[in-house]
């Protein structure tokens, strides 16, 4: 019983790893340009909601470490 469950878990993990690898190659490049452009795009995507605080955190990180 345990051997069958272990085999199913290994099969599932292998499938998920291959799926993630294929999906990773299929996604477009998410380069946004300067920090202000990235901040603007983030706000337009998320909207002005409580989640938009993450846009501000990303903007601060970009200003401090990337530019």
MMTF fields as JSON, N, C-alpha, C and O atoms, coordinates in Angstrom:
{
  "mmtfVersion": "1.0.0",
  "mmtfProducer": "UNKNOWN",
  "numBonds": 267,
  "numAtoms": 268,
  "numGroups": 67,
  "numChains": 1,
  "numModels": 1,
  "chainsPerModel": [1],
  "groupsPerChain": [67],
  "chainIdList": ["A"],
  "bondAtomList": [4, 2, 8, 6, 12, 10, 16, 14, 20, 18, 24, 22, 28, 26, 32, 30, 36, 34, 40, 38, 44, 42, 48, 46, 52, 50, 56, 54, 60, 58, 64, 62, 68, 66, 72, 70, 76, 74, 80, 78, 84, 82, 88, 86, 92, 90, 96, 94, 100, 98, 104, 102, 108, 106, 112, 110, 116, 114, 120, 118, 124, 122, 128, 126, 132, 130, 136, 134, 140, 138, 144, 142, 148, 146, 152, 150, 156, 154, 160, 158, 164, 162, 168, 166, 172, 170, 176, 174, 180, 178, 184, 182, 188, 186, 192, 190, 196, 194, 200, 198, 204, 202, 208, 206, 212, 210, 216, 214, 220, 218, 224, 222, 228, 226, 232, 230, 236, 234, 240, 238, 244, 242, 248, 246, 252, 250, 256, 254, 260, 258, 264, 262],
  "bondOrderList": [1, 1, 1, 1, 1, 1, 1, 1, 1, 1, 1, 1, 1, 1, 1, 1, 1, 1, 1, 1, 1, 1, 1, 1, 1, 1, 1, 1, 1, 1, 1, 1, 1, 1, 1, 1, 1, 1, 1, 1, 1, 1, 1, 1, 1, 1, 1, 1, 1, 1, 1, 1, 1, 1, 1, 1, 1, 1, 1, 1, 1, 1, 1, 1, 1, 1],
  "groupList": [{"groupName": "UNK", "atomNameList": ["N", "CA", "C", "O"], "elementList": ["N", "C", "C", "O"], "formalChargeList": [0, 0, 0, 0], "bondAtomList": [1, 0, 2, 1, 3, 2], "bondOrderList": [1, 1, 2], "singleLetterCode": "X", "chemCompType": "L-PEPTIDE LINKING"}],
  "groupTypeList": [0, 0, 0, 0, 0, 0, 0, 0, 0, 0, 0, 0, 0, 0, 0, 0, 0, 0, 0, 0, 0, 0, 0, 0, 0, 0, 0, 0, 0, 0, 0, 0, 0, 0, 0, 0, 0, 0, 0, 0, 0, 0, 0, 0, 0, 0, 0, 0, 0, 0, 0, 0, 0, 0, 0, 0, 0, 0, 0, 0, 0, 0, 0, 0, 0, 0, 0],
  "groupIdList": [1, 2, 3, 4, 5, 6, 7, 8, 9, 10, 11, 12, 13, 14, 15, 16, 17, 18, 19, 20, 21, 22, 23, 24, 25, 26, 27, 28, 29, 30, 31, 32, 33, 34, 35, 36, 37, 38, 39, 40, 41, 42, 43, 44, 45, 46, 47, 48, 49, 50, 51, 52, 53, 54, 55, 56, 57, 58, 59, 60, 61, 62, 63, 64, 65, 66, 67],
  "secStructList": [7, 2, 2, 2, 2, 2, 2, 2, 2, 2, 2, 2, 2, 2, 2, 2, 2, 2, 2, 2, 2, 2, 2, 2, 2, 2, 1, 7, 7, 7, 7, 7, 7, 1, 2, 2, 2, 2, 2, 2, 2, 2, 2, 2, 2, 2, 7, 1, 1, 4, 4, 4, 2, 2, 2, 2, 2, 2, 2, 2, 2, 0, 0, 0, 0, 0, 7],
  "xCoordList": [0.82, 0.0, 0.866, 0.616, 1.887, 2.763, 3.586, 3.858, 3.979, 4.793, 4.005, 4.56, 2.714, 1.876, 1.69, 1.747, 1.468, 1.302, 2.583, 2.545, 3.718, 5.002, 5.238, 5.755, 4.864, 5.028, 4.156, 4.585, 2.928, 2.031, 2.569, 2.483, 3.117, 3.682, 4.88, 5.022, 5.731, 6.902, 6.461, 7.039, 5.447, 4.923, 4.341, 4.572, 3.586, 2.973, 4.042, 3.949, 5.041, 6.108, 6.878, 7.222, 7.146, 7.839, 7.017, 7.55, 5.721, 4.837, 4.817, 4.903, 4.705, 4.664, 5.973, 5.964, 7.096, 8.377, 8.484, 8.934, 8.083, 8.131, 7.154, 7.481, 5.961, 4.967, 5.488, 5.325, 6.11, 6.669, 7.787, 7.9, 8.607, 9.691, 9.153, 9.627, 8.173, 7.567, 6.86, 6.974, 6.144, 5.439, 6.422, 6.157, 7.547, 8.556, 9.14, 9.454, 9.287, 9.794, 8.728, 9.059, 7.461, 6.383, 6.008, 5.36, 6.394, 6.007, 6.833, 8.01, 6.239, 6.987, 7.939, 7.805, 8.885, 9.809, 9.063, 8.326, 9.234, 8.478, 9.324, 9.254, 10.117, 10.939, 10.078, 9.449, 10.038, 9.133, 9.837, 9.155, 11.134, 11.833, 12.289, 12.812, 12.098, 12.544, 11.592, 10.523, 12.001, 11.199, 9.83, 8.826, 9.787, 8.515, 7.569, 6.366, 8.123, 7.292, 6.745, 5.579, 7.599, 7.167, 6.093, 5.118, 6.264, 5.273, 3.934, 2.877, 3.985, 2.758, 2.053, 0.837, 2.814, 2.202, 1.599, 0.535, 2.267, 1.747, 0.423, -0.532, 0.362, -0.884, -2.001, -3.155, -1.681, -2.713, -3.217, -4.394, -2.331, -2.726, -3.539, -4.586, -3.061, -3.703, -4.857, -5.866, -4.714, -5.703, -5.349, -4.429, -6.074, -5.818, -6.607, -7.742, -5.984, -6.604, -5.575, -4.433, -5.957, -4.963, -3.765, -2.685, -3.944, -2.844, -1.815, -0.671, -2.195, -1.283, -0.112, 0.844, -0.164, 0.989, 2.215, 3.344, 2.004, 3.125, 3.79, 4.986, 3.04, 3.642, 4.622, 5.71, 4.227, 5.1, 6.342, 7.434, 6.183, 7.327, 8.284, 9.501, 7.731, 8.562, 9.279, 10.427, 8.616, 9.224, 10.41, 11.462, 10.233, 11.32, 12.497, 13.648, 12.215, 13.275, 14.014, 15.243, 13.262, 13.866, 14.773, 15.895, 14.303, 15.102, 16.382, 17.438, 16.276, 17.416, 18.46, 19.66, 18.005, 18.949, 19.182, 20.226, 18.236, 18.379, 18.894, 19.787, 18.341, 18.818, 20.038, 20.564],
  "yCoordList": [-1.197, 0.0, 1.264, 2.2, 1.277, 2.446, 2.588, 3.702, 1.478, 1.515, 2.105, 2.842, 1.791, 2.337, 3.835, 4.59, 4.275, 5.699, 6.453, 7.549, 5.868, 6.514, 6.627, 7.637, 5.6, 5.605, 6.695, 7.374, 6.856, 7.892, 9.281, 10.175, 9.474, 10.777, 11.103, 12.238, 10.136, 10.36, 10.695, 11.575, 10.004, 10.287, 11.693, 12.42, 12.082, 13.416, 14.501, 15.501, 14.324, 15.318, 15.447, 16.557, 14.349, 14.39, 15.144, 15.97, 14.859, 15.563, 17.055, 17.859, 17.441, 18.862, 19.569, 20.732, 18.885, 19.492, 19.73, 20.793, 18.767, 18.919, 20.002, 20.818, 20.014, 21.041, 22.437, 23.368, 22.59, 23.886, 24.33, 25.515, 23.407, 23.73, 24.196, 25.191, 23.488, 23.876, 25.227, 26.076, 25.425, 26.686, 27.838, 28.948, 27.581, 28.618, 29.099, 30.281, 28.215, 28.621, 29.331, 30.1, 29.079, 29.647, 31.058, 31.774, 31.479, 32.798, 33.892, 33.683, 35.051, 36.158, 36.786, 36.578, 37.543, 38.267, 39.408, 40.133, 39.585, 40.587, 41.804, 42.313, 42.274, 43.454, 44.692, 44.857, 45.562, 46.71, 48.026, 49.024, 48.084, 49.335, 49.954, 49.258, 51.246, 51.927, 51.641, 51.058, 52.059, 51.796, 52.473, 51.895, 53.681, 54.386, 53.693, 53.604, 53.201, 52.469, 51.187, 50.842, 50.486, 49.255, 49.553, 48.81, 50.625, 51.013, 51.358, 50.958, 52.092, 52.466, 51.236, 51.098, 50.349, 49.128, 48.28, 47.689, 48.218, 47.451, 48.037, 47.298, 49.347, 49.976, 49.799, 49.61, 49.855, 49.655, 48.217, 47.968, 47.28, 45.874, 45.549, 44.908, 45.988, 45.647, 46.592, 46.181, 47.834, 48.841, 49.424, 48.955, 50.432, 51.057, 50.311, 50.662, 49.285, 48.438, 48.194, 48.64, 47.503, 47.201, 46.404, 46.457, 45.679, 44.905, 45.828, 45.421, 47.048, 47.96, 48.384, 48.977, 48.096, 48.427, 47.633, 48.08, 46.457, 45.67, 46.368, 46.185, 47.157, 47.942, 48.956, 49.162, 49.584, 50.548, 49.892, 50.454, 48.708, 47.984, 47.619, 47.719, 47.194, 46.873, 48.098, 48.004, 49.246, 50.48, 50.877, 51.27, 50.772, 51.085, 50.139, 50.575, 48.844, 47.866, 48.198, 48.145, 48.539, 48.87, 50.086, 50.077, 51.118, 52.336, 52.071, 52.629, 51.224, 50.987, 50.059, 50.317, 48.976, 47.949, 47.846, 47.35, 48.303, 48.093, 49.326, 49.23, 50.477, 51.693, 52.273, 53.291],
  "zCoordList": [0.0, 0.0, 0.0, -0.76, 0.863, 0.917, -0.348, -0.796, -0.918, -2.136, -3.294, -4.11, -3.376, -4.446, -4.26, -5.231, -3.03, -2.761, -3.071, -3.632, -2.708, -2.979, -4.483, -4.96, -5.219, -6.674, -7.312, -8.245, -6.8, -7.323, -7.017, -7.859, -5.835, -5.473, -6.353, -6.81, -6.593, -7.454, -8.876, -9.513, -9.373, -10.709, -10.77, -11.736, -9.743, -9.713, -9.641, -10.352, -8.805, -8.683, -9.988, -10.396, -10.635, -11.926, -12.961, -13.703, -13.011, -13.944, -13.657, -14.585, -12.392, -12.044, -12.363, -12.766, -12.189, -12.536, -14.039, -14.465, -14.834, -16.288, -16.732, -17.593, -16.15, -16.491, -16.146, -16.934, -14.983, -14.591, -15.508, -15.821, -15.939, -16.854, -18.199, -18.748, -18.728, -20.008, -19.875, -20.759, -18.795, -18.579, -18.424, -18.884, -17.784, -17.61, -18.93, -19.071, -19.881, -21.189, -22.024, -22.926, -21.732, -22.528, -22.094, -22.858, -20.898, -20.406, -21.061, -21.359, -21.29, -21.891, -20.87, -19.665, -21.37, -20.507, -19.833, -20.501, -18.536, -17.783, -17.448, -16.33, -18.391, -18.166, -18.343, -19.388, -17.351, -17.379, -17.665, -17.897, -17.66, -17.909, -16.609, -15.739, -16.467, -15.256, -14.098, -14.278, -12.928, -11.725, -11.803, -11.385, -12.329, -12.421, -13.402, -13.157, -14.518, -15.477, -14.851, -15.038, -14.106, -13.455, -12.418, -12.304, -11.669, -10.655, -11.306, -10.817, -12.395, -13.103, -13.654, -13.52, -14.272, -14.806, -13.701, -13.879, -12.571, -11.444, -10.964, -10.726, -10.821, -10.36, -11.377, -10.993, -12.663, -13.676, -13.679, -13.937, -13.393, -13.369, -12.123, -12.21, -10.972, -9.696, -9.395, -8.824, -9.771, -9.408, -8.051, -7.38, -7.663, -6.374, -5.31, -4.987, -4.78, -3.772, -2.669, -2.784, -1.619, -0.577, -1.101, -0.514, -2.182, -2.757, -3.406, -3.608, -3.733, -4.418, -3.536, -4.036, -2.242, -1.393, -1.832, -1.632, -2.431, -2.939, -4.119, -4.348, -4.866, -5.94, -5.358, -5.897, -4.257, -3.597, -3.025, -3.104, -2.45, -1.919, -3.045, -2.889, -4.181, -5.336, -5.875, -6.31, -5.851, -6.331, -5.445, -5.949, -4.114, -3.186, -3.402, -3.423, -3.563, -3.81, -5.102, -5.153, -6.139, -7.434, -7.309, -7.815, -6.648, -6.489, -5.689, -5.988, -4.68, -3.81, -4.426, -4.326, -5.065, -5.478, -6.988, -7.412, -7.803, -9.245, -9.962, -10.803, -9.637, -10.329, -9.658, -10.108]
}
